[in-house]
Amino acid sequence: MQQKTTSRLSKLIKSKKAKVGIVGMGYVGSALAEAVKSGGFSILGFDIDSEKVAKINSLGKKNFQATENIKRLEECDVIAICVPTPVDEYNRPNFSILTKAASGIAANLKKGQLVILESSVAPQTTRNLLYPILASGSQLKGSDFFLAFSPERVDPGNGKFNVTNTPKVVSGIDEASLKLATLFYSSFVEKVYPVSSLEAAEMTKVLENVFRLVNISLINEINQFTKSIGIDIWEVIGAASTKPFGFLAHYPGPGAGGDCIPVLPYHLLDAAAKTKVNLKVVEAAAAVNEAQPQKVAQKAVEVINGKFVKNGHNPNVLLVGVSYKEETADIRQSPALKIWKELEKSGMNVSYHDPYVQNINGYTSKKLTSKTVREHDLIIITTAHKKIPYRTLVRSKKPLIDTKNTLSKYRQPHIIRL
């Protein structure tokens, strides 16, 4: 029975007649949709956000619709899950969004469909969490549907790499699922890299993100030491980067943000704890990253106390850039927002400018003019968007904390680096 079903879905994929459902139309789901569309498939996007659904449908793109109606999953041949897998306030994995999506899929799952999880998770999540929900909720046997895991590698704001030209790691719960998932992604991705198990693919994404967090935290700690003895860490990084092997540059800053780099290590720590394995390096790196926004806020307090007499008013601080990385509007786990919170705890009035984020938490992005700068006692560059008029900041002579070394060519006393 499975061989016949495999043959049917394989033919649909090869002929581009397979209809693709994408559950979760955020950054990852939207990027995947564009790539799938370039491969010639019809797409049905699913999201609980009615405004997002309406916006997609208003574009009138051929063969690309969106809906809130989960029952329409029955129309699809391939279903990709692209929902967030955050951590809670105690940094424990929160799978509520994933399990809700999985339950909705299970209730509408039909024989012969291929379900692919793209959300970032720790090893064994696809097999031990997702699969049982799909199997029990659909009352289908494991051989009646196909299950794969292929970690998303979307990099918001990256103008060079996208879904189609970034190698795709693919895995399946069985050989048939792996072959179908490989065939599907090969239809629109330049290079597909199959691996032996779901767990190997899950761990691939975990390793990628933990590697980044450990090195970002390392350079932020090293920066504290080099600064204490008068060494310019940026000069050191530049010199170390001349080595053509064995070194990959990472840079100090306000901390790593986004829904992957600062989050996935906690998924790993949770999984490791269940096997009684202590990952001390990962744990330390996560702690360093958590503390980095506080260090920026402490620096702000030092600058304010060293430069100003408050004259009865709380200092006004302008954050320049609040998204978690450059050239994107994504604010998830943004260090800037954590810095904002710490500054307010210290009694400062905070406002912001960001060309990509117009509104946040009841605040509106201020236009970055000379007048705006004059109205603030301190400026902090937290995200170095290209669209920001940096000359306006430099000319103001107002104290400026540059957490990204954006103004490295300006050696002026009012510009303070971390």
MONORVEN-V360720 format. One record per residue. N is the residue number from 0. RES is the residue in one letter. PHI is phi in radians with two decimals (none if undefined). Layout:
# MONORVEN-V360720
((N:RES:PHI) (N:RES:PHI))
This chain:
# MONORVEN-V360720
((0:M:none) (1:Q:-1.14) (2:Q:-1.06) (3:K:-1.16) (4:T:-1.14) (5:T:-1.04) (6:S:-1.08) (7:R:-1.10) (8:L:-1.18) (9:S:-1.05) (10:K:-1.14) (11:L:-1.12) (12:I:-1.18) (13:K:-1.09) (14:S:-1.51) (15:K:1.13) (16:K:-1.66) (17:A:-1.22) (18:K:-1.61) (19:V:-1.89) (20:G:-1.76) (21:I:-2.08) (22:V:-1.65) (23:G:1.81) (24:M:-1.90) (25:G:-1.49) (26:Y:-1.03) (27:V:-1.21) (28:G:-1.08) (29:S:-1.16) (30:A:-1.13) (31:L:-1.12) (32:A:-1.05) (33:E:-1.10) (34:A:-1.19) (35:V:-1.08) (36:K:-1.08) (37:S:-1.14) (38:G:-1.46) (39:G:1.64) (40:F:-1.63) (41:S:-1.51) (42:I:-2.18) (43:L:-2.21) (44:G:-1.57) (45:F:-2.08) (46:D:-2.74) (47:I:-1.51) (48:D:-1.50) (49:S:-1.12) (50:E:-1.16) (51:K:-1.13) (52:V:-1.08) (53:A:-1.10) (54:K:-1.12) (55:I:-1.10) (56:N:-1.19) (57:S:-1.20) (58:L:-1.25) (59:G:1.08) (60:K:-1.29) (61:K:-1.14) (62:N:1.08) (63:F:-2.48) (64:Q:-2.13) (65:A:-2.31) (66:T:-2.68) (67:E:-1.67) (68:N:-1.46) (69:I:-1.14) (70:K:-1.13) (71:R:-1.28) (72:L:-1.07) (73:E:-1.07) (74:E:-1.36) (75:C:-1.65) (76:D:-1.80) (77:V:-2.15) (78:I:-2.18) (79:A:-1.87) (80:I:-1.74) (81:C:-2.26) (82:V:-1.78) (83:P:-1.17) (84:T:-2.26) (85:P:-1.35) (86:V:-2.02) (87:D:-1.51) (88:E:-1.13) (89:Y:-1.78) (90:N:1.08) (91:R:-1.74) (92:P:-0.95) (93:N:-1.98) (94:F:-1.72) (95:S:-1.07) (96:I:-1.20) (97:L:-1.14) (98:T:-1.17) (99:K:-1.16) (100:A:-1.10) (101:A:-1.10) (102:S:-1.13) (103:G:-1.14) (104:I:-1.16) (105:A:-1.02) (106:A:-1.17) (107:N:-2.15) (108:L:-1.29) (109:K:-2.18) (110:K:-1.03) (111:G:1.54) (112:Q:-1.41) (113:L:-1.85) (114:V:-1.86) (115:I:-2.16) (116:L:-1.61) (117:E:-1.92) (118:S:-1.09) (119:S:-1.36) (120:V:-2.53) (121:A:-1.39) (122:P:-0.95) (123:Q:1.49) (124:T:-1.21) (125:T:-1.09) (126:R:-1.30) (127:N:-1.64) (128:L:-1.93) (129:L:-1.22) (130:Y:-1.00) (131:P:-1.05) (132:I:-1.13) (133:L:-1.15) (134:A:-1.20) (135:S:-1.30) (136:G:-1.24) (137:S:-1.67) (138:Q:1.06) (139:L:-1.72) (140:K:-1.32) (141:G:-1.01) (142:S:-1.40) (143:D:-1.53) (144:F:-2.44) (145:F:-1.98) (146:L:-2.35) (147:A:-2.38) (148:F:-2.29) (149:S:-2.47) (150:P:-1.13) (151:E:-1.18) (152:R:-2.28) (153:V:-1.22) (154:D:-2.10) (155:P:-0.95) (156:G:1.50) (157:N:-1.47) (158:G:-1.44) (159:K:-1.73) (160:F:-1.93) (161:N:-2.40) (162:V:-1.07) (163:T:-1.28) (164:N:-1.85) (165:T:-1.81) (166:P:-0.89) (167:K:-1.93) (168:V:-1.42) (169:V:-2.31) (170:S:-2.50) (171:G:-2.49) (172:I:-1.26) (173:D:-2.61) (174:E:-1.09) (175:A:-1.12) (176:S:-1.11) (177:L:-1.09) (178:K:-1.11) (179:L:-1.19) (180:A:-1.13) (181:T:-1.11) (182:L:-1.10) (183:F:-1.09) (184:Y:-1.18) (185:S:-1.13) (186:S:-1.28) (187:F:-2.52) (188:V:-1.94) (189:E:-1.10) (190:K:-2.38) (191:V:-1.94) (192:Y:-2.11) (193:P:-1.25) (194:V:-2.14) (195:S:-1.31) (196:S:-2.68) (197:L:-1.00) (198:E:-1.14) (199:A:-1.13) (200:A:-1.21) (201:E:-1.08) (202:M:-1.20) (203:T:-1.03) (204:K:-1.16) (205:V:-1.05) (206:L:-1.07) (207:E:-0.98) (208:N:-1.38) (209:V:-1.15) (210:F:-0.97) (211:R:-1.16) (212:L:-1.12) (213:V:-1.05) (214:N:-1.30) (215:I:-1.15) (216:S:-1.15) (217:L:-1.04) (218:I:-1.21) (219:N:-1.18) (220:E:-1.27) (221:I:-1.03) (222:N:-1.05) (223:Q:-1.09) (224:F:-1.21) (225:T:-1.06) (226:K:-1.14) (227:S:-1.17) (228:I:-2.02) (229:G:1.41) (230:I:-1.74) (231:D:-1.44) (232:I:-1.09) (233:W:-1.21) (234:E:-1.14) (235:V:-1.11) (236:I:-1.09) (237:G:-1.07) (238:A:-1.19) (239:A:-1.12) (240:S:-1.24) (241:T:-1.28) (242:K:-1.24) (243:P:-1.37) (244:F:-2.63) (245:G:1.31) (246:F:-2.43) (247:L:-2.21) (248:A:-1.16) (249:H:-2.21) (250:Y:-2.21) (251:P:-1.21) (252:G:-3.08) (253:P:-1.39) (254:G:2.11) (255:A:-1.43) (256:G:-2.18) (257:G:1.66) (258:D:-1.65) (259:C:-2.11) (260:I:-1.00) (261:P:-1.47) (262:V:-1.77) (263:L:-1.06) (264:P:-1.00) (265:Y:-1.25) (266:H:-1.09) (267:L:-1.15) (268:L:-1.07) (269:D:-1.14) (270:A:-1.16) (271:A:-1.18) (272:A:-1.07) (273:K:-1.21) (274:T:-1.79) (275:K:1.08) (276:V:-1.85) (277:N:-1.65) (278:L:-1.82) (279:K:-1.16) (280:V:-1.15) (281:V:-1.12) (282:E:-1.09) (283:A:-1.15) (284:A:-1.09) (285:A:-1.11) (286:A:-1.15) (287:V:-1.07) (288:N:-1.15) (289:E:-1.09) (290:A:-1.46) (291:Q:-1.07) (292:P:-1.03) (293:Q:-1.14) (294:K:-1.14) (295:V:-1.13) (296:A:-1.11) (297:Q:-1.11) (298:K:-1.08) (299:A:-1.08) (300:V:-1.09) (301:E:-1.07) (302:V:-1.14) (303:I:-1.05) (304:N:-1.17) (305:G:-1.47) (306:K:-1.97) (307:F:-2.25) (308:V:-1.80) (309:K:-1.17) (310:N:0.91) (311:G:1.43) (312:H:-2.22) (313:N:-1.33) (314:P:-1.07) (315:N:-1.76) (316:V:-2.06) (317:L:-1.92) (318:L:-1.55) (319:V:-1.83) (320:G:1.61) (321:V:-2.13) (322:S:-1.24) (323:Y:-1.31) (324:K:-2.63) (325:E:-1.20) (326:E:1.05) (327:T:-2.59) (328:A:-1.72) (329:D:-1.26) (330:I:-1.88) (331:R:-1.07) (332:Q:0.96) (333:S:-1.19) (334:P:-1.03) (335:A:-1.04) (336:L:-1.22) (337:K:-1.25) (338:I:-1.10) (339:W:-0.93) (340:K:-1.07) (341:E:-1.17) (342:L:-1.12) (343:E:-1.13) (344:K:-1.08) (345:S:-1.53) (346:G:1.49) (347:M:-1.66) (348:N:-1.57) (349:V:-2.00) (350:S:-2.35) (351:Y:-2.60) (352:H:-2.31) (353:D:-2.68) (354:P:-1.15) (355:Y:-1.83) (356:V:-2.08) (357:Q:-1.40) (358:N:-2.43) (359:I:-2.79) (360:N:0.88) (361:G:1.46) (362:Y:-1.82) (363:T:-2.04) (364:S:-1.04) (365:K:-1.43) (366:K:-1.24) (367:L:-1.50) (368:T:-2.06) (369:S:-1.07) (370:K:-1.11) (371:T:-1.05) (372:V:-1.12) (373:R:-1.09) (374:E:-1.34) (375:H:-2.05) (376:D:-1.50) (377:L:-2.62) (378:I:-1.99) (379:I:-2.24) (380:I:-1.44) (381:T:-1.93) (382:T:-2.45) (383:A:-1.63) (384:H:-1.12) (385:K:-1.19) (386:K:-1.35) (387:I:-1.36) (388:P:-1.36) (389:Y:-1.15) (390:R:-1.06) (391:T:-1.08) (392:L:-1.22) (393:V:-1.15) (394:R:-1.16) (395:S:-1.20) (396:K:1.14) (397:K:-1.29) (398:P:-0.92) (399:L:-2.41) (400:I:-1.62) (401:D:-1.79) (402:T:-1.34) (403:K:-2.01) (404:N:1.02) (405:T:-1.18) (406:L:-1.81) (407:S:-1.06) (408:K:-1.37) (409:Y:-1.76) (410:R:-1.85) (411:Q:-2.16) (412:P:-1.09) (413:H:-1.48) (414:I:-1.72) (415:I:-1.97) (416:R:-1.72) (417:L:-1.11))
